[in-house]
Amino acid sequence: MLLTEDMTASGVDPAFRRDILAGLAQSPKATPPIWFYDRRGSELFEAITDLPEYYPTRTETALLERHGADFAASIGPGRAVVEFGAGSARKTPHLLRAIAPAAYVPIDISGDFLHASSAALASAFPGLPVIPLVGDFNGPLALPAAIDGLPRLGFFPGSTIGNMEPDAAVDLLRAMRRLLGDDAMLLIGMDRIKDRDRLIAAYDDKAGVTAAFNLNLVTRINRELGGDMPVDGFAHRAVWNDDKARIEMHLEAVRPLYFQVAGHDFTMDAGETIHTESSHKYGPRDNRLLLRAGSWEPAEAWTDAEGLFSLVLARAG
């Protein structure tokens, strides 16, 4: 049963314009990773999740498949599942089958992609109210009135929390805690620190899909903000920053560049980069510390045999 909430207007998102102009004006240049996800970006990310080098999706999916009985025992039935950054919701059916929820609210910034995936999921679970909410989970949100009074389970898979600086991650976890309520629970995916070469391969695949995903941001800027950034003037770079325990993705200028975006002029030297994404990795004590700082109390955790990835269940603190 697919229910819909009204979404605003067409046209250029003012937050997109603001963030891109601010990011290109600063030194070093950096843009928020949320703006990867227009429809094409969402499709490319889904392709990334199927790559042999990209271990997080298949590892997390295996954990969701394997531990359904554990989730049922720890979470119980009748909760409204609120998924932050739902995307294609490919992993979600494993959780929904396990815990018998009362409703499902997927949240994503890419409206077309969200409504398509929500319709498919509603068809697969005909008795479950599915209420897609188009929006940025990093900003203010109001949950649908249809789930008022229901206990909530936040679902934040994919280690998306790792895309944020630690202080921003703590702020987001606190905002989730306020949004979901006092009796809420949170099931969150967290990628773990591991071998550098394995990490870099996951973000710089041989087929070039991650490179296309990164470069699609340039295409989106040109299309939506009247830019003339030369796509062939940039190369995808993935590097491991050991001090900060994170993979960084950059768009590196391969020659001196001059371009305009939304009527503003920008220049880049050869070798200069736009930092487009960070993906922080957490050890088991690190993730517990992060959750507690974000007003959640870790309750249980499930990790694969190789120690690549963790799913952590926490209760509102």
C-alpha positions as CSV (number, residue, x, y, z in Angstrom):
1,M,0.0,0.0,0.0
2,L,1.9,3.1,-1.3
3,L,1.0,6.4,0.3
4,T,2.6,9.7,-0.8
5,E,3.5,13.0,0.8
6,D,3.5,16.3,-1.1
7,M,6.9,17.4,-2.3
8,T,7.9,20.9,-3.4
9,A,8.5,22.3,-6.6
10,S,10.5,21.8,-9.5
11,G,13.5,23.8,-10.6
12,V,16.9,24.3,-9.1
13,D,17.3,23.4,-5.5
14,P,18.6,26.5,-3.8
15,A,20.6,24.4,-1.3
16,F,22.3,22.7,-4.2
17,R,23.3,26.1,-5.7
18,R,24.4,27.4,-2.3
19,D,26.5,24.4,-1.4
20,I,28.2,24.1,-4.8
21,L,29.1,27.8,-5.1
22,A,30.4,27.9,-1.5
23,G,32.3,24.7,-2.0
24,L,34.0,25.8,-5.2
25,A,34.9,29.2,-3.6
26,Q,36.6,27.8,-0.6
27,S,40.2,26.6,-0.4
28,P,40.7,23.7,-0.7
29,K,37.6,23.1,-2.7
30,A,35.0,20.6,-1.4
31,T,31.4,19.8,-2.0
32,P,28.9,17.8,0.1
33,P,28.4,14.2,-1.1
34,I,24.6,14.4,-0.9
35,W,24.7,16.2,-4.3
36,F,25.9,13.1,-6.1
37,Y,22.4,11.7,-6.0
38,D,20.4,13.0,-9.0
39,R,18.7,10.1,-10.8
40,R,21.8,9.2,-12.8
41,G,24.0,9.4,-9.7
42,S,21.6,7.1,-7.8
43,E,21.7,4.6,-10.7
44,L,25.5,4.7,-10.8
45,F,25.7,4.2,-7.1
46,E,23.4,1.1,-7.4
47,A,25.8,-0.2,-10.0
48,I,28.7,0.4,-7.7
49,T,27.1,-1.8,-5.0
50,D,27.2,-4.8,-7.5
51,L,30.9,-4.4,-8.2
52,P,33.3,-7.2,-7.1
53,E,35.6,-4.7,-5.3
54,Y,32.7,-3.1,-3.4
55,Y,32.4,-5.3,-0.3
56,P,30.1,-3.2,1.9
57,T,26.8,-3.9,0.2
58,R,27.1,-7.7,-0.1
59,T,28.6,-8.0,3.4
60,E,25.8,-5.9,5.0
61,T,23.1,-7.8,3.0
62,A,24.5,-11.1,4.2
63,L,24.3,-9.9,7.8
64,L,20.7,-8.8,7.2
65,E,19.8,-12.2,5.7
66,R,21.6,-14.2,8.4
67,H,20.3,-12.4,11.5
68,G,16.6,-12.0,10.9
69,A,15.7,-14.1,14.0
70,D,18.0,-11.9,16.1
71,F,16.4,-8.7,14.8
72,A,13.0,-10.1,15.5
73,A,13.9,-11.0,19.1
74,S,15.7,-7.7,19.8
75,I,13.4,-5.2,18.0
76,G,10.0,-6.9,18.1
77,P,7.0,-6.3,15.8
78,G,4.8,-3.3,15.3
79,R,7.4,-0.5,14.8
80,A,7.4,2.1,12.0
81,V,10.6,1.6,10.1
82,V,12.1,5.0,9.1
83,E,14.9,4.5,6.6
84,F,17.3,7.4,6.1
85,G,18.7,7.6,2.5
86,A,16.7,4.7,1.3
87,G,17.8,4.8,-2.4
88,S,16.7,1.6,-4.0
89,A,15.8,-0.1,-0.7
90,R,17.3,-3.3,-1.9
91,K,18.4,-4.5,1.5
92,T,15.2,-3.4,3.3
93,P,13.0,-6.4,2.5
94,H,15.3,-8.6,4.7
95,L,14.6,-6.4,7.7
96,L,10.9,-6.0,7.0
97,R,10.3,-9.7,6.7
98,A,12.1,-10.3,9.9
99,I,10.4,-7.8,12.2
100,A,6.8,-7.4,11.0
101,P,6.6,-3.6,11.1
102,A,3.5,-1.5,11.2
103,A,4.7,1.0,8.5
104,Y,7.7,1.9,6.4
105,V,8.8,5.4,5.7
106,P,11.8,5.6,3.2
107,I,13.5,9.0,3.1
108,D,15.6,10.1,0.1
109,I,16.6,13.3,-1.7
110,S,16.1,11.8,-5.2
111,G,12.3,11.9,-5.6
112,D,12.0,9.9,-8.8
113,F,14.2,7.2,-7.6
114,L,12.5,7.0,-4.2
115,H,9.0,6.8,-5.6
116,A,10.0,4.0,-8.1
117,S,11.7,1.9,-5.3
118,S,8.8,2.6,-2.9
119,A,6.2,1.4,-5.4
120,A,8.2,-1.9,-6.0
121,L,8.4,-2.4,-2.2
122,A,4.7,-1.7,-1.7
123,S,3.9,-4.3,-4.3
124,A,6.1,-6.9,-2.5
125,F,4.5,-6.1,0.9
126,P,0.8,-5.4,0.0
127,G,-0.4,-5.1,3.6
128,L,2.3,-2.7,4.7
129,P,1.8,1.1,4.6
130,V,4.7,2.5,2.6
131,I,5.0,6.3,2.9
132,P,7.9,7.8,0.9
133,L,9.2,11.1,2.1
134,V,11.3,13.1,-0.3
135,G,13.9,15.2,1.6
136,D,17.4,15.7,2.9
137,F,17.8,13.8,6.2
138,N,20.6,16.2,7.1
139,G,18.0,19.0,7.3
140,P,14.7,19.5,9.2
141,L,12.1,16.8,8.6
142,A,8.6,16.1,9.8
143,L,7.5,12.4,9.8
144,P,4.2,11.5,8.2
145,A,1.1,11.9,10.5
146,A,0.2,8.3,9.6
147,I,2.9,6.9,12.0
148,D,2.0,9.2,14.9
149,G,1.9,7.1,18.1
150,L,3.9,4.2,16.7
151,P,7.3,3.3,18.2
152,R,10.0,3.8,15.6
153,L,13.0,2.0,14.3
154,G,15.5,4.1,12.4
155,F,17.3,2.2,9.7
156,F,20.5,3.7,8.4
157,P,22.4,1.1,6.4
158,G,25.3,1.3,4.0
159,S,27.7,3.1,6.4
160,T,26.4,6.4,5.2
161,I,27.3,7.8,8.6
162,G,30.9,7.5,7.5
163,N,30.4,10.1,4.8
164,M,30.2,12.8,7.5
165,E,32.9,14.4,9.6
166,P,32.6,13.1,13.2
167,D,31.1,16.2,14.6
168,A,28.4,16.3,11.8
169,A,27.8,12.6,12.4
170,V,27.1,13.2,16.1
171,D,24.8,16.1,15.2
172,L,22.9,13.8,12.7
173,L,22.6,11.0,15.3
174,R,21.2,13.5,17.8
175,A,18.7,14.8,15.2
176,M,17.6,11.2,14.5
177,R,17.1,10.7,18.2
178,R,14.9,13.7,18.5
179,L,12.9,12.9,15.3
180,L,12.3,9.2,16.2
181,G,11.4,9.7,19.9
182,D,12.1,8.4,23.4
183,D,11.3,4.8,22.8
184,A,13.1,4.6,19.4
185,M,15.7,2.2,18.2
186,L,18.3,2.6,15.5
187,L,19.8,-0.1,13.3
188,I,22.9,1.4,11.6
189,G,25.6,0.0,9.3
190,M,29.2,1.0,10.0
191,D,32.2,0.1,7.8
192,R,35.3,-1.0,9.6
193,I,39.0,-0.1,9.3
194,K,40.8,-2.6,7.2
195,D,43.6,-3.1,4.7
196,R,44.4,0.1,2.7
197,D,44.6,-1.6,-0.7
198,R,41.2,-3.3,-0.2
199,L,39.7,0.1,0.8
200,I,41.1,1.9,-2.2
201,A,40.0,-0.8,-4.6
202,A,36.4,-0.4,-3.3
203,Y,36.4,3.3,-4.3
204,D,38.4,3.1,-7.5
205,D,37.1,0.0,-9.3
206,K,38.7,-1.3,-12.5
207,A,35.5,-0.8,-14.5
208,G,35.5,2.9,-13.8
209,V,32.0,3.0,-12.4
210,T,33.0,4.9,-9.3
211,A,34.9,7.4,-11.5
212,A,31.7,7.9,-13.6
213,F,29.7,8.4,-10.3
214,N,32.2,11.1,-9.2
215,L,32.3,12.8,-12.6
216,N,28.5,12.8,-12.8
217,L,28.6,15.6,-10.3
218,V,30.2,17.8,-12.9
219,T,27.5,16.9,-15.4
220,R,24.8,17.7,-12.9
221,I,26.4,21.1,-12.0
222,N,26.6,22.0,-15.7
223,R,23.0,20.9,-16.3
224,E,21.3,22.4,-13.3
225,L,23.5,25.5,-12.5
226,G,24.4,26.6,-16.0
227,G,28.0,25.6,-15.6
228,D,30.6,25.0,-18.3
229,M,33.0,22.8,-16.3
230,P,34.9,20.6,-18.7
231,V,34.2,17.0,-17.8
232,D,37.3,15.9,-19.5
233,G,39.3,18.3,-17.4
234,F,38.8,16.2,-14.3
235,A,40.0,12.8,-13.2
236,H,38.6,10.6,-10.3
237,R,41.0,10.1,-7.4
238,A,40.5,7.9,-4.3
239,V,43.1,8.1,-1.5
240,W,43.4,6.7,2.0
241,N,43.9,9.3,4.8
242,D,45.3,7.3,7.6
243,D,45.4,10.1,10.2
244,K,41.6,10.5,9.8
245,A,40.8,6.8,9.1
246,R,38.9,7.6,5.9
247,I,38.8,7.1,2.2
248,E,38.6,10.4,0.3
249,M,37.2,10.9,-3.2
250,H,38.5,13.9,-5.2
251,L,38.0,15.3,-8.7
252,E,41.5,16.4,-9.8
253,A,42.1,19.0,-12.5
254,V,44.2,17.4,-15.1
255,R,45.2,20.8,-16.6
256,P,44.7,24.4,-15.6
257,L,40.9,25.2,-15.7
258,Y,38.7,28.2,-16.0
259,F,35.0,27.8,-15.8
260,Q,31.7,29.4,-14.7
261,V,28.9,28.0,-12.5
262,A,25.7,30.0,-12.0
263,G,27.4,33.1,-13.3
264,H,30.4,32.9,-11.0
265,D,34.0,32.5,-12.3
266,F,36.3,29.8,-10.9
267,T,39.9,28.7,-11.7
268,M,41.8,25.5,-10.8
269,D,45.5,24.7,-11.2
270,A,46.6,21.4,-12.6
271,G,46.6,18.9,-9.8
272,E,44.2,20.9,-7.6
273,T,41.2,18.9,-6.4
274,I,37.6,19.2,-5.4
275,H,37.1,17.0,-2.4
276,T,33.7,15.3,-3.1
277,E,33.4,12.6,-0.4
278,S,34.9,11.2,2.7
279,S,34.1,7.7,4.0
280,H,35.2,7.3,7.6
281,K,35.9,3.8,8.9
282,Y,35.3,2.8,12.5
283,G,36.7,0.2,14.9
284,P,34.2,-1.4,17.3
285,R,35.1,0.9,20.2
286,D,34.9,3.9,17.9
287,N,31.4,3.1,16.7
288,R,30.2,2.7,20.3
289,L,31.7,6.1,21.3
290,L,30.1,7.8,18.2
291,L,26.7,6.4,19.0
292,R,26.8,7.4,22.7
293,A,27.9,10.9,21.7
294,G,24.9,11.0,19.4
295,S,22.5,10.1,22.3
296,W,22.1,6.4,21.4
297,E,23.1,3.5,23.6
298,P,24.5,0.5,21.7
299,A,22.7,-2.7,22.5
300,E,23.9,-5.4,20.1
301,A,26.2,-5.7,17.1
302,W,26.6,-8.2,14.3
303,T,29.8,-8.5,12.2
304,D,30.9,-10.8,9.4
305,A,33.6,-13.4,9.9
306,E,36.2,-11.3,8.2
307,G,35.4,-8.3,10.3
308,L,34.7,-6.1,7.3
309,F,31.4,-4.5,8.4
310,S,29.1,-4.1,11.4
311,L,25.4,-3.7,12.0
312,V,24.8,-2.0,15.3
313,L,21.4,-1.9,17.1
314,A,21.1,1.0,19.6
315,R,18.4,2.4,21.8
316,A,17.5,6.0,22.4
317,G,19.7,7.3,25.2
